[in-house]
């Protein structure tokens, strides 16, 4: 598998935005790869967690990826502020 540069990944993530918010599946994939989440992605996660229409299995998958890969101090601060 060929690795993509950070700019290419950012363009792909921007292309997957739905209705102004990033699709939760893309956030899960990013964290699963061990990459840090940025402010808008963390805010989308929090919004999705509060939305009763968000499937439980998607939230569980993201929480598992966070548990396995951890969060850096900046991510933790973004999530808890």
N, C-alpha and C positions, 0 to 999 in steps of 0.2 A: 504494500500500500504506500502510495506516495504521500509524503507529508506536505501540508499546505502552510503557507506563511500566515502570519497573524492578520495581515490585511485581507487575505482571501477568506479566512475564517470569519472575520468581522462582516465582510460583504455577504457571505452566506447567511449569517445570523440576521442581518438586516433584511435579507430577502424573505426570511421565514416569519417576519413580523405579521401578525394578524390583527387588523383593526387597531393599529397603533400600539398593541402590546405584543411582546414576544411570546410565541407559543411555548407552553410549559415543556413540551417534549424536547425542544431545542435546549432549554435550560438544563433539563435532566441529562441530556447527552453531553453537554459541556462539562458539568460537574462529574459525570461518570468518567470522562477522559482525564480528570484530575486538574482541570483548569479552574482558575478563580472566577467567581461571579462578580459582576459589576453592579453598581447601584440600581440601574433600571431592571436588571434581571432579578435582583433580590426583592425589589418592590413588587415585581410581577409575581414572584413566589408567594409573598405575603398576601397579595390581593387574591391569588388563586386559592390559598389556604382558607381564606375567609369566605370564599364563594361556594355555596352549597352545591352548585352544579359541577364543580371540579371533581373528576373521578378520584376516589380514595387511592386507587392503585398508582396514579401518577404522583400524588403527594408522597406515598410510601416509597416509591422509586427514588424520588429526589432526596428524601430524608435518609434513605439507605446510602446513596452516593455521598451525601454530606458526612454521614457517620464513618464510612470507609475512607474517604479522602480528606476529611476534615475541612475546616474553614480557617483562613488566615485571620489575623487580628482585624484587618480592615473589613473583611466580609462580616465578621461577628459584630463589629461596631455598626455597620450598615443595617444588619438585621435587627439589632436590639435598640436602635435609636428611634 
